Structures are given as C-alpha cells and as structure tokens.
Amino acid sequence: MELASNLSAAFPGDRFTVATPSSLNLTRHFSARKATQFLYSATSGSNTDQRSSSPPLAFSRKHQLLIDEIQIDEADYEEEDEDEEVSEEDSRLLSLSVKPNRSMALLDDYEMEELDYSADPNHRSGYVAVVGKPNVGKSTLSNQMIGQKLSIVTDKPQTTRHRILGISSGPDYQMVLYDTPGVIERKMHKLDTMMMKNVRSAAVNADCVLVIVDASKMPETIDEVFEDEGAGSLRDNVPILLVLNKKDLIKPGEVAKKLQVATAARLDIEDFLQKKVYLEGGVEATGAGFIQTRGPHFVLNGDLFYANGFNAYWLMYVAADPTQRSKVSAAFREARSHDLTVARTWAFSDGGYRALQYAPGAYNQDMFQGLDFVVAEARRYGMKLILSFANNYDSFGGKKQYVNWARAQGGGGGLASDDDFFTHPLVRTYYKNHIRTVLNRQNTFTGIRYKDDPTIMAWELMNEPRCTSDSSGRTIQAWITEMAWFVKSIDRNHLLEAGLEGFYGPSTPQRMNVNPPVQVGTDFVANNRVSGIDFATVHSYPDQWLSNSNDESQLSFMNNWLDAHIQDAQYVLRKPILIAEFGKSWKDAGFSAYRRDQLFNAVYYKIYASAKRGGAAAGGLFWQLLTEGMDSFRDGYEVVLGQSSSTGDLIARQSHKLYQVRKIFGRMRNQERWRKARAARKGQWQSGSRNGRKGVGN
C-alpha cells in the first residue's frame, strides 16, 4: 500500500485510467503513445492542500519521461499556418527514436542539490509487477516509467518472453518494475508454461500489481477483469491498480458504463465512486497546488498550465438541493471525459429566490453547502474553479440588489443609479463583507477554507462589470484597484481577475476601433494593469454585438478582436489572457452545428497558435455546459457533452493539443535545467582538478 501511494510520483502527468479496490493516495497521469491513450487517476487522500515550499519556477516533477511521437495536427483546424510548425529539434526531444535521457532517474547527490532536491525522510521503495494480456501496452508503459527503451515494443504478441526488471527512481521513491509476458489462457507449448510461470512469480513477489486492460475489449465485470488477467487470487493480498489502455478506441463515458455492471459481491461501482477511488478522466487532471503566473503564462507546480474549460453558472444553485447534486457530478464527469480542466461559476446569489446572501451579511447555509459541494466535486474530479463574487446584471441579484439594500438601510443619499455600486461607501462595505465571508468559508465537505484550497484557481471581482455612467473608465479603475487590494490582503494564495469583457477605453485610443458599437465604461488595458489583477479576460459574443451582420462578418470581427487582446496581453500587459466566455446560440437566425463548430474552431485556433509560440493566450471557457435533464437552464448557448456531437469532439481535441504544447515546453525547460546541472558539475570537477583535489566522478 505504501508503494502504491508513491506511484503518483513516478507518473508525470499524461493519460490513463485506473480503478483500484483500495483507497490509494494517487493522482497522476501517463501517456505512452499517440495511438494509445491512457488515463490514470484516483483522488488523493493525503494532505496536498499546502502550497509547495519550492519556488514558483522550480520543477516539482521527480522523474522525466519521453513520449513517443508528439504530433500536433493542425489539419483539425480550418486555418493552416505552416510557419507555426514545431521545430524539428523540439520534436526530436520528444521522440523515442533517439535514446531517451533518463535525467531525473539517475541523479547523483550533487545533481540533486543543483536541482533543489533534498532527501526525503519518507523515502519508499518496492516492487511493481506490470501484467496483462498480449499487446495491451505493458512494455510501452514500463519503458516510459523507467525512462528508456528497456523492453522491446512491437505489434507482435509475446515479444516479451521473460521477466524484465527496470528501475524508476526519484528523491522520495524507487520502484523496481517487472515487465512480464502477456497472460494467455491456453498453454500450447513449454515456452507458454515458462512465460506464465514468470508472470505468476512476478505478481506474487510484487508489492503492487498494475493490471493493464484493452478498454475496447474489457470484460463486462470487474471480477472477470481480474480473473482474466491472472490477478484474481491476488486481490486480497496486494494493492491492484486497473489500467485502462487504448481509451481512444471507445466513446467517452463507455468505460464507466462497463464498470457499472460489476458484481456487488466483489466490487460495487457506486461504493467505488463514493469512496472517490475511481475517476474516468482525460489527458491530465490538474493535480494539487495553486496556479500561479510567470510572465504571460499560468504555472502549476512549476510547469505551464493551459485552461480548456467551461462556464456553468448554475452549479451552486443546483447543488443546494441534495437530490439534484448528481447533475453537478455528471457535469464534472463529462467534462473530465473531454479532458477539460477549468470551470467558471458563481459564488453569489444576492436576494430573491434561493439566495445565498438573503440580506447584507446573512447567508442561507443550504446554498453555501451547495457551493461547498461544487468545490469538493471539482477537487474530486481534478478540476480547477474560477469563482465570481458578484454580477453586473439583475440575475441572481447583481449590483442592483446591493444598491437596494443600501437604500433600505437609510443610506439612500447619493444612490441615484445602480452604478453607485462602485462608489457608495455602504455598498462597497457590503461587497467587501461578502468577499471576506467567501474567502474565509470552511468547506463542510473537505474541511478546507476556500482561501487555502488549491482547487480554486482564481477569484473574479464581478461578472462583466460595467459603469455606463462614466465612459472615461476612471470609476471602474478606482473600484478594481480598491477591491483587488482588499482580496489580496486576505488571500495571497489565489489568482485574481476583474471579469472584464475586454472593451478598450481611453488609455488606448488606437484600439477603440476594435470595439463593437458598445460603450460600457471599462478600459481593457488600464483596468488589467492594476497590480493586484493577475491575468486578463476577454469575452466574445459577435452574434450579440453584431446581431445584424452575417456569420462571415461576425467571424471576421471575432478574429480581429481576439488577435488584438492576445497581442496586448503579451506585449503591453505581460500577463496571461483567458477567453473566459464564448459561444454561439442556436436561437440565432440560420444557426447550424457547422456554424457553431466554425466559431469554436476559430477561438481554439487563436489560443493554440499563441500557446505553441509561448504567447499569452492561456485557454478558453465556452458558455455554457449543461448535462442531461436540465432543459429549464437552456439559453441557446448550451453544450451537452453527454450527447455525442461534433462540438464535443472539437473540445476534446483542443484539450489534447494544449496538453501536447505543454509537454513540449516542459521537455525543453527540463532539458535546459539538466544541461545547467551538468555544466555546474563539470565546473566543480575542473575546479577540483586545478586545486589538486579529487573531482566529482562522472
């Protein structure tokens, strides 16, 4: 069991699904090859909520792997840009056609010191047997975990005929891996008998067993899975992890459907889910740690982070009713099956029906527990959240409700319009009290205060703040400056954004022609230059802003709109930018799924093209995600991932492309750190030689 809890360190984030009947402290992912997709995850029961003690730029990964062939296929986008190809040198670093660099697996004491690693008093070690039928990917997985091609990898079954040992090491763990022959039912020759003896020997002597199964050929029950793979007799003796390989060959959600027929006598799937052991997810769960910024990039645990996600304003509202919480769980589950990593939702509902805050400083605990559940479920499914504090519009109360509360308390002096929300002292006090309450809230499900929970990626001051009474933008500017300072005075862990739509203002008159014919009193550049604002946001609704234009004109506008904001975020603001809302409504005249896909494609391409150049575009969140049985929440923009659609396929492909970009930059950065460590070691050796001392061994 102790070994199993350390497997997480050996799997730097990629792709595969693991179910295990033991409550293991595991949260990592692994990807072996382009045509073979893995997903591996189980929620962590360990305390991973504390901020990492290492500096933001330090690598948290203990072990480096090379992936087979990272091919980013731009043909999936309708636009082609041949100048944006990944360089041949970068691609070579990611190919197993050259000898893999085992780098972190073979660090000596000096190199460990140079890379800021220290000895872990909780260092663990043990034996791990990798078993499964022929051609399920055992050798590929073992090679990747070890860091070099130790086992032969071919499409011919039973290439591995005896037990092959490999070692995967890190500062706090060491695994001795047994790569084994494929399990066969009928032994025709003595060679078959010998190979099965090696499999049994490896499994019996292991501290943990990885059972790899072809997801497209998986048996109907969990019992059959373990029995067929020769691990049935081991289930009560050692931890067993079920690894579902070739997940790309089946439809999203199909794995969960197959597992649901597991026999209750041996493994009840609902109990499995309740214990938070099994998660069907995608390319990569976001993992523990607070997201930070480094120049125009998001960083998670030292690596670049790209947000491909969704909006779902309704999460708290629905979760407040315990009988409806399955819809929230389904939304996160479907999002993870499409490899989404970030959700944006409301942390407000002011006055009115089912209010969170029904009077200034007075809260409905049922609603707050609904928000607690949302945060806990996001944590369970490896998602990050962006939580908004207030609404510009009347829905769910908004700034109008705050102004009405102030009027009712006798503070009516100077309250002429809803825009006084930004300037009136009593209203600002009410708003600050709400911020303080949310930040200090202790989650009733996890026991973690919101301000200490890395599940939350960022706070948002307001959904689409507007102050039409002051077109200069100074009112909004002063309000953002004050409130950003206030949030940071309580919570230094999380990022903060203003919630802006992206309209340019007086600080950049040359950009005013990019705006649609709307004036809302905000200034994209000036407002996002506030020191407490960590990243910029932009929304894109050409079908609303240019409702009298045709689709081609709207698409042309959107391309210019996004180009301008991505450029300004990178070269003027030097901060990441998130396309926090975009979509196309089926209520538009002439709507078709093709038109919606065309818009999604255009947005995703802008993000991808910037990201792979190291640009500021850090992701996009479509509006909005719904799940089955939520017809009353349909607004025309909804996407139901549970229903097979071309749009869902686009979303999943974008997740994979951004993941590949992240891997490329991660590999390049690791290679640079490795070169520096080797250079420093060589320098010490040369210095020792000149001084007549024995140098460090090679």
C-alpha positions in Angstrom: 0.0 0.0 0.0 2.8 2.4 0.8 4.4 1.7 -2.5 1.1 2.3 -4.3 0.8 5.7 -2.7 4.1 6.6 -4.2 3.3 5.6 -7.7 2.0 9.1 -8.2 5.5 10.4 -8.1 6.5 8.1 -11.0 3.8 9.1 -13.4 4.4 12.6 -14.6 1.1 13.7 -15.9 -0.3 12.1 -19.0 -3.0 9.8 -19.8 -4.6 6.6 -18.4 -7.5 5.4 -16.2 -7.0 3.4 -13.1 -9.6 1.8 -10.9 -8.4 0.1 -7.7 -10.4 -1.6 -4.9 -8.1 0.0 -2.3 -8.2 3.7 -1.2 -4.8 4.7 -2.7 -3.3 8.1 -2.5 -2.9 8.6 -6.2 -3.3 11.5 -8.6 -1.2 11.5 -11.7 -1.5 10.6 -15.4 0.6 9.0 -18.1 0.6 8.8 -21.9 2.6 6.3 -23.8 1.9 6.7 -27.5 -0.1 8.7 -30.0 -2.5 5.9 -30.9 -2.6 4.5 -27.4 -4.2 6.8 -24.8 -4.0 6.2 -21.1 -5.8 7.7 -18.2 -4.8 7.1 -14.7 -6.3 8.8 -11.6 -7.7 8.4 -8.1 -8.3 11.2 -5.7 -5.7 11.8 -3.1 -6.5 11.3 0.5 -3.2 12.8 1.6 -2.8 16.4 2.6 -2.0 18.1 -0.7 -3.5 21.4 0.1 -0.5 23.2 1.4 1.3 25.5 -1.0 4.6 24.0 -2.3 7.6 25.2 -0.5 9.7 25.3 -3.7 9.9 28.5 -5.6 7.4 29.1 -8.4 9.9 28.4 -11.1 11.3 25.2 -9.7 10.3 21.8 -11.1 8.1 19.7 -8.9 8.5 16.6 -11.1 10.7 13.9 -9.7 11.1 11.8 -12.8 11.4 12.7 -16.5 9.8 10.7 -19.3 10.0 10.9 -23.1 6.8 10.3 -25.0 6.6 8.5 -28.3 5.8 10.9 -31.1 4.1 14.2 -30.3 2.4 15.2 -33.5 0.3 18.3 -33.3 -2.1 18.0 -36.3 -3.1 21.5 -37.4 -5.3 20.0 -40.1 -8.0 19.7 -37.4 -8.2 23.5 -37.5 -9.8 25.1 -40.6 -6.9 27.6 -40.7 -3.5 26.5 -41.7 -0.3 28.2 -40.7 2.8 26.5 -42.0 5.1 29.0 -40.3 3.9 27.8 -36.9 5.2 24.2 -37.1 7.0 22.8 -34.0 10.7 22.8 -34.8 12.5 19.6 -35.8 14.8 19.9 -32.8 11.8 20.2 -30.4 10.2 17.2 -31.9 13.4 15.1 -31.7 13.5 15.7 -28.0 10.1 14.1 -27.7 10.7 11.0 -29.8 11.7 7.6 -28.7 13.6 7.2 -32.0 16.6 8.6 -30.1 17.9 7.1 -26.9 15.9 8.5 -24.0 17.5 10.7 -21.5 16.9 9.2 -18.1 17.8 12.5 -16.5 16.0 12.7 -13.1 16.0 9.0 -12.6 19.8 8.8 -12.2 20.6 11.9 -10.2 23.7 11.8 -8.0 23.9 13.8 -4.8 25.5 16.8 -6.4 22.9 17.0 -9.2 20.1 16.6 -6.7 21.5 19.6 -4.8 21.8 21.6 -8.0 18.2 20.9 -8.9 17.0 21.9 -5.4 16.0 18.4 -4.4 16.6 17.3 -0.8 16.5 13.9 0.7 13.0 12.8 1.8 12.9 11.1 5.2 9.7 9.3 4.0 11.5 7.7 1.0 9.8 4.5 -0.1 10.6 1.6 -2.4 9.1 -1.6 -3.6 8.4 -4.0 -6.5 5.7 -3.3 -9.1 4.5 -6.1 -11.5 3.0 -5.0 -14.8 0.7 -7.7 -16.1 -1.9 -8.1 -18.7 -2.8 -9.9 -21.9 -0.5 -9.7 -25.0 -0.4 -6.4 -26.9 -2.1 -4.2 -24.3 0.9 -1.9 -23.8 2.8 -3.3 -20.8 6.2 -2.8 -22.3 5.4 0.7 -23.6 4.2 1.7 -20.1 7.3 0.1 -18.4 9.7 1.9 -20.8 8.1 5.2 -20.1 8.1 4.8 -16.4 11.8 3.7 -16.5 12.8 6.5 -18.9 14.5 4.4 -21.6 13.7 1.6 -24.0 14.5 -1.5 -21.9 11.7 -3.8 -23.3 11.1 -4.4 -26.9 7.9 -2.7 -28.2 6.3 -4.2 -31.3 2.8 -5.0 -32.6 3.6 -8.7 -32.4 2.3 -10.6 -29.3 4.5 -12.2 -26.7 7.7 -10.3 -27.7 8.5 -10.2 -24.0 9.1 -13.8 -23.0 10.6 -13.5 -19.6 10.5 -11.1 -16.6 12.4 -7.9 -17.4 13.5 -5.7 -14.5 13.8 -1.9 -14.6 14.2 0.8 -12.0 12.4 4.0 -11.8 13.9 6.4 -9.2 13.3 9.7 -7.6 14.2 11.6 -4.5 11.4 10.1 -2.4 10.7 6.8 -4.1 12.3 3.9 -6.0 10.2 1.3 -7.9 11.6 -2.0 -9.3 9.4 -2.7 -12.2 8.6 -6.2 -13.6 7.6 -6.2 -17.2 6.1 -9.5 -17.9 4.9 -11.7 -20.8 1.3 -11.4 -21.9 -1.2 -13.6 -20.0 -2.6 -16.4 -22.1 -5.4 -18.8 -21.2 -4.3 -21.9 -23.2 -0.7 -23.0 -22.9 0.2 -24.9 -26.1 3.9 -25.3 -25.5 6.5 -25.5 -22.8 7.5 -21.9 -23.7 4.0 -20.8 -22.8 4.2 -22.6 -19.5 7.5 -21.0 -18.7 6.2 -17.5 -19.6 3.1 -17.9 -17.4 5.4 -19.1 -14.6 7.3 -15.8 -14.9 4.1 -13.8 -14.8 2.9 -15.6 -11.6 6.3 -15.2 -10.0 6.4 -11.5 -10.7 2.9 -10.9 -9.4 3.3 -13.0 -6.2 6.6 -11.3 -5.3 5.4 -7.7 -6.0 4.3 -5.1 -3.5 1.8 -3.7 -6.1 0.3 -5.1 -9.3 -0.6 -3.0 -12.4 -3.2 -4.8 -14.4 -3.4 -3.3 -18.0 -6.5 -4.0 -20.0 -7.5 -3.0 -23.5 -10.5 -0.8 -22.8 -12.2 -1.7 -26.1 -12.1 -5.4 -25.2 -12.7 -5.1 -21.4 -14.9 -7.8 -19.8 -18.3 -6.9 -18.5 -17.5 -7.1 -14.8 -14.6 -6.2 -12.5 -14.5 -9.9 -11.4 -13.8 -11.0 -14.9 -11.2 -8.4 -15.5 -9.0 -9.6 -12.6 -9.7 -13.2 -13.3 -8.9 -13.0 -17.0 -5.7 -11.1 -16.3 -4.4 -13.7 -13.9 -4.7 -11.4 -10.8 -7.9 -12.9 -9.2 -6.1 -14.7 -6.5 -4.0 -11.7 -5.6 -6.9 -9.3 -4.9 -6.9 -9.7 -1.2 -3.1 -9.8 -0.8 -1.6 -6.8 -2.6 -2.9 -3.5 -4.0 -4.0 -3.9 -7.6 -4.4 -1.0 -10.0 -6.6 -1.5 -13.1 -5.1 0.5 -16.0 -7.5 1.0 -19.0 -5.4 1.4 -22.1 -6.5 2.4 -25.7 -9.2 4.6 -24.3 -9.3 6.5 -27.6 -10.9 3.5 -29.2 -14.2 3.8 -27.3 -16.7 6.6 -26.8 -16.4 9.0 -23.8 -18.2 7.5 -20.8 -18.2 4.0 -22.1 -15.7 2.8 -19.5 -17.9 3.9 -16.7 -20.9 2.2 -18.3 -18.9 -1.1 -18.5 -17.8 -0.9 -14.9 -21.3 -0.2 -13.6 -22.2 -3.9 -14.1 -19.5 -5.0 -11.7 -20.9 -7.6 -9.3 -22.0 -6.2 -6.0 -20.5 -9.2 -4.1 -17.0 -8.3 -5.1 -17.0 -4.6 -6.0 -19.9 -2.2 -6.1 -19.3 0.6 -8.6 -21.4 3.1 -6.6 -19.3 2.4 -3.5 -16.3 2.7 -5.6 -17.4 6.2 -6.7 -18.4 7.3 -3.2 -15.0 6.4 -1.9 -13.5 8.6 -4.6 -11.3 5.8 -5.8 -12.3 5.6 -9.5 -12.4 8.5 -11.8 -12.8 8.4 -15.5 -10.9 11.4 -16.8 -8.8 12.6 -19.7 -5.4 13.8 -20.7 -4.4 15.2 -17.4 -6.0 16.0 -14.1 -4.8 19.4 -12.8 -3.4 18.0 -9.6 -2.6 19.7 -6.3 -1.0 23.1 -6.0 -2.0 26.7 -6.5 -1.9 28.0 -10.0 0.5 31.0 -10.3 1.6 33.3 -13.1 5.0 33.6 -14.6 5.1 36.5 -17.2 2.3 35.8 -19.7 1.8 32.2 -18.6 -0.1 30.2 -16.0 2.1 27.8 -14.0 1.1 24.8 -11.9 3.8 23.1 -9.8 6.5 24.7 -12.0 5.0 23.6 -15.3 3.0 25.6 -17.8 -0.8 25.3 -17.4 -3.4 25.8 -20.1 -7.1 26.1 -19.3 -9.5 24.4 -21.5 -12.9 24.6 -19.8 -16.4 25.8 -19.5 -18.9 28.1 -17.8 -21.7 26.7 -15.6 -23.2 29.5 -13.6 -25.8 27.0 -12.2 -23.6 24.7 -10.2 -24.2 26.2 -6.7 -27.9 26.8 -7.4 -28.5 23.1 -8.4 -26.2 21.6 -5.7 -28.1 23.4 -3.0 -30.7 20.7 -3.4 -29.1 17.4 -2.3 -31.5 15.4 -4.6 -30.1 17.3 -7.7 -26.4 17.0 -6.9 -25.9 14.1 -9.3 -26.3 16.7 -12.1 -23.2 18.6 -10.8 -21.3 15.3 -10.5 -22.4 14.3 -14.0 -21.2 17.7 -15.4 -17.8 17.3 -13.9 -17.5 13.7 -15.0 -18.5 14.5 -18.6 -16.1 17.5 -18.6 -13.2 15.3 -17.5 -14.1 12.7 -20.1 -13.4 15.5 -22.6 -10.2 16.5 -20.7 -11.5 19.8 -19.5 -9.6 21.3 -16.6 -11.3 24.6 -15.5 -14.9 25.6 -14.6 -16.1 29.1 -14.0 -19.2 29.6 -11.9 -20.9 31.9 -9.4 -20.1 32.3 -5.8 -23.0 34.7 -5.4 -26.8 34.8 -5.3 -28.0 38.0 -3.7 -31.6 38.4 -2.6 -34.6 36.8 -4.3 -35.4 33.2 -4.7 -32.9 30.7 -3.2 -30.4 33.4 -2.3 -27.0 32.7 -0.9 -27.0 36.1 0.7 -30.6 37.0 1.5 -29.6 40.2 3.4 -26.3 42.0 3.9 -24.1 39.6 5.8 -26.9 37.0 6.3 -26.4 33.7 4.4 -28.5 30.6 3.5 -26.4 27.7 4.7 -28.2 25.3 2.4 -26.9 27.4 -0.6 -23.5 27.7 1.0 -23.3 23.9 1.4 -24.3 23.7 -2.3 -21.2 25.7 -3.1 -19.2 23.6 -0.7 -20.3 20.5 -2.7 -19.3 22.1 -6.0 -15.8 22.8 -4.7 -15.5 19.3 -3.3 -16.7 17.7 -6.5 -14.3 19.8 -8.6 -11.5 18.6 -6.3 -12.6 15.0 -6.7 -12.6 15.2 -10.5 -9.3 17.1 -10.7 -10.8 20.4 -11.9 -9.9 23.9 -11.1 -12.5 26.6 -10.4 -12.9 30.3 -11.1 -15.4 31.8 -8.7 -17.1 35.1 -9.3 -18.1 37.4 -6.3 -21.0 39.4 -7.9 -23.0 40.1 -11.0 -23.3 43.2 -13.1 -26.8 42.2 -14.1 -30.0 41.8 -12.2 -29.8 38.0 -12.5 -29.1 36.5 -9.0 -29.3 40.0 -7.5 -26.4 41.7 -9.0 -25.2 45.2 -8.2 -28.8 46.4 -8.2 -29.5 44.3 -5.1 -26.6 45.8 -3.2 -27.8 49.3 -4.0 -31.3 48.5 -2.9 -30.0 47.1 0.4 -28.2 50.3 1.0 -31.3 52.4 0.2 -33.3 50.2 2.6 -30.8 50.9 5.4 -31.2 54.6 5.1 -28.1 55.1 3.0 -30.0 56.5 0.1 -28.1 59.7 -0.1 -26.1 59.6 -3.3 -27.7 56.4 -4.6 -29.1 57.7 -7.9 -28.4 54.6 -10.0 -27.1 51.0 -10.0 -23.7 52.4 -11.0 -23.3 53.8 -7.5 -22.4 50.2 -6.5 -18.8 51.2 -7.4 -18.6 54.4 -5.4 -21.0 54.4 -2.4 -19.3 53.6 0.9 -22.0 51.5 2.4 -22.4 49.4 -0.8 -18.7 48.9 -1.0 -18.7 47.7 2.6 -21.4 45.2 1.9 -19.5 43.9 -1.1 -16.3 43.6 0.9 -18.1 41.7 3.7 -19.3 39.2 1.1 -15.8 38.7 -0.2 -14.4 38.2 3.3 -17.2 35.7 4.1 -16.5 33.6 0.9 -12.7 33.6 1.3 -12.9 32.5 5.0 -15.6 29.9 4.4 -14.7 26.5 5.7 -15.9 23.8 3.3 -18.3 21.4 5.1 -17.2 18.5 2.9 -13.4 18.9 2.8 -12.8 21.0 6.0 -10.6 23.4 4.0 -11.1 27.1 3.9 -11.7 28.5 0.5 -8.7 30.8 0.7 -6.5 27.8 1.4 -8.0 25.4 -1.2 -5.9 24.9 -4.4 -9.0 23.6 -6.2 -9.9 27.2 -6.7 -7.8 28.7 -9.5 -8.9 32.3 -9.2 -11.4 34.8 -7.9 -13.3 37.1 -10.1 -14.4 40.5 -8.9 -17.6 40.7 -10.9 -19.2 39.1 -13.9 -18.8 41.6 -16.7 -18.6 44.8 -14.7 -20.0 47.9 -16.5 -20.4 51.5 -15.5 -22.1 53.3 -18.4 -22.5 56.5 -16.4 -18.7 57.1 -16.6 -17.3 56.4 -20.1 -13.8 57.5 -19.0 -13.3 54.3 -17.2 -12.0 56.0 -14.1 -14.8 54.8 -11.8 -14.2 51.1 -12.7 -10.5 51.7 -12.5 -10.7 53.0 -8.9 -13.1 50.2 -7.9 -10.9 47.5 -9.3 -7.8 48.9 -7.6 -9.5 49.1 -4.2 -11.1 45.6 -4.4 -8.0 43.9 -5.8 -6.0 45.2 -2.8 -8.7 44.1 -0.4 -8.9 40.5 -1.8 -5.1 40.2 -1.8 -5.0 41.4 1.8 -6.9 38.3 2.8 -5.9 35.7 0.3 -2.4 35.7 -1.2 -2.7 32.1 -2.5 -5.1 32.6 -5.4 -5.1 34.5 -8.6 -7.5 37.4 -9.2 -9.1 38.7 -12.3 -11.6 41.5 -12.8 -14.2 39.7 -15.0 -13.9 42.2 -17.9 -15.4 41.6 -21.4 -12.4 43.3 -23.0 -13.7 46.6 -24.3 -11.0 49.1 -25.0 -11.0 52.6 -23.4 -9.3 56.0 -23.4 -5.9 54.6 -22.4 -5.6 53.0 -25.9 -7.4 55.2 -28.4 -5.8 53.4 -31.3 -7.6 50.3 -30.2 -11.1 51.8 -29.9 -12.0 50.9 -33.5 -11.6 47.2 -32.5 -14.6 47.5 -30.1 -18.1 46.7 -31.2 -20.6 49.6 -31.1 -20.8 49.4 -27.3 -19.6 51.8 -24.6 -19.7 50.3 -21.0 -17.1 52.4 -19.1 -14.3 49.9 -18.9 -10.8 50.1 -20.2 -9.2 46.7 -21.1 -5.6 47.8 -20.8 -5.8 50.2 -17.9 -8.1 48.0 -15.8 -5.9 45.0 -16.2 -2.7 46.9 -15.4 -3.8 47.1 -11.8 -1.1 45.3 -9.8 -3.5 43.1 -7.9 -5.0 41.7 -11.2 -3.0 38.6 -12.2 -4.5 37.9 -15.6 -6.7 39.4 -18.2 -10.0 38.1 -19.5 -11.9 38.7 -22.7 -15.4 37.6 -23.8 -16.6 37.1 -27.3 -20.2 37.3 -28.5 -20.2 38.6 -32.0 -23.7 37.2 -32.6 -25.0 39.5 -29.9 -22.8 42.5 -30.5 -23.2 42.4 -34.3 -26.6 40.8 -34.5 -27.4 42.5 -37.8 -24.3 41.1 -39.5 -23.9 37.8 -41.3 -21.8 34.9 -39.9 -18.8 35.7 -42.1 -18.7 39.3 -40.8 -19.1 38.2 -37.2 -16.3 35.6 -37.6 -14.0 38.3 -39.1 -14.8 40.6 -36.2 -14.0 37.9 -33.7 -10.7 37.1 -35.2 -9.6 40.7 -35.1 -11.0 41.1 -31.6 -9.0 38.1 -30.2 -5.8 39.0 -32.1 -5.8 42.5 -30.6 -6.3 41.2 -27.0 -3.8 38.4 -27.2 -1.2 40.8 -28.5 -1.9 43.4 -25.9 -1.8 40.8 -23.1 1.6 39.6 -24.3 3.4 42.8 -25.2 1.6 45.5 -23.2 0.2 43.8 -20.0 2.7 40.9 -20.0 0.0 38.8 -18.3 -1.8 35.7 -19.3 -5.2 36.2 -21.0 -8.2 33.8 -20.7 -11.0 33.8 -23.2 -13.5 33.4 -20.4 -16.7 33.3 -22.4 -17.5 32.5 -26.0 -20.2 30.6 -27.8 -22.9 30.7 -30.5 -26.7 30.4 -29.8 -29.0 28.0 -31.6 -31.5 30.8 -31.3 -29.6 32.9 -33.9 -31.2 33.0 -37.4 -29.6 30.4 -39.7 -27.9 28.6 -36.9 -26.4 25.2 -37.6 -24.0 22.9 -35.8 -21.5 23.6 -38.5 -21.6 27.4 -37.8 -21.1 26.8 -34.1 -18.2 24.4 -34.8 -16.7 27.1 -37.1 -16.7 29.6 -34.2 -15.3 27.1 -31.7 -12.6 26.2 -34.2 -11.7 29.9 -34.7 -11.4 30.5 -31.0 -9.5 27.4 -30.3 -7.1 28.0 -33.1 -6.2 31.5 -31.8 -5.5 30.0 -28.4 -3.4 27.2 -29.8 -1.4 29.3 -32.2 -0.5 31.7 -29.4 0.3 29.0 -26.9 2.7 27.0 -29.1 4.7 30.1 -29.7 4.9 30.8 -26.0 2.3 33.5 -26.3 -0.1 34.9 -23.7 -3.3 33.0 -24.7 -3.7 30.6 -21.8 -7.0 29.0 -22.6 -10.7 29.3 -23.2 -14.0 28.6 -21.4 -17.1 28.1 -23.6 -20.5 29.2 -22.5 -22.1 27.0 -21.2 -22.0 23.4 -20.1 -25.2 21.6 -19.2 -26.0 17.9 -18.5 -29.0 15.7 -19.3 -32.3 16.7 -17.7 -31.6 20.5 -17.5 -33.9 21.8 -20.2 -35.0 24.7 -18.0 -31.4 26.1 -18.0 -31.1 26.1 -21.7 -30.3 29.6 -23.0 -29.3 28.7 -26.6 -25.6 28.5 -26.0 -25.6 25.3 -24.0 -23.4 22.3 -24.9 -24.3 18.9 -23.5 -21.2 16.7 -23.6 -23.2 13.6 -22.8 -24.8 13.9 -26.2 -22.4 12.9 -28.9 -21.7 15.8 -31.2 -19.0 17.3 -33.4 -18.7 20.2 -30.9 -17.8 17.8 -28.2 -15.1 16.3 -30.4 -13.6 19.7 -31.0 -13.5 20.4 -27.3 -11.7 17.2 -26.6 -9.2 17.7 -29.4 -8.4 21.2 -28.1 -7.6 19.7 -24.7 -5.2 17.3 -26.2 -3.5 19.9 -28.4 -2.9 22.2 -25.4 -1.6 19.3 -23.4 0.9 18.5 -26.2 2.1 22.1 -26.2 2.6 22.0 -22.5 4.6 18.8 -22.9 6.9 20.3 -25.5 7.7 23.4 -23.4 8.1 21.2 -20.3 10.6 19.0 -22.1 12.5 22.0 -23.4 12.7 23.5 -19.9 13.7 20.3 -18.3 16.5 19.8 -20.9 17.8 23.3 -20.1 17.8 22.6 -16.4 19.6 19.3 -17.0 22.3 21.0 -19.1 22.8 23.6 -16.4 23.2 21.0 -13.7 25.7 19.0 -15.8 27.6 22.2 -16.6 27.8 23.1 -12.9 29.0 19.6 -12.1 31.7 19.8 -14.8 32.8 23.1 -13.5 33.2 21.7 -10.0 35.2 18.8 -11.3 37.5 21.1 -13.2 37.9 23.3 -10.2 38.7 20.4 -8.0 41.3 19.2 -10.6 43.1 22.6 -10.7 43.2 22.7 -6.9 44.7 19.2 -6.7 41.6 17.7 -5.2 39.7 14.7 -6.5 36.8 15.8 -8.7 33.3 14.5 -8.7 33.0 11.2 -10.5 31.4 11.2 -14.0 
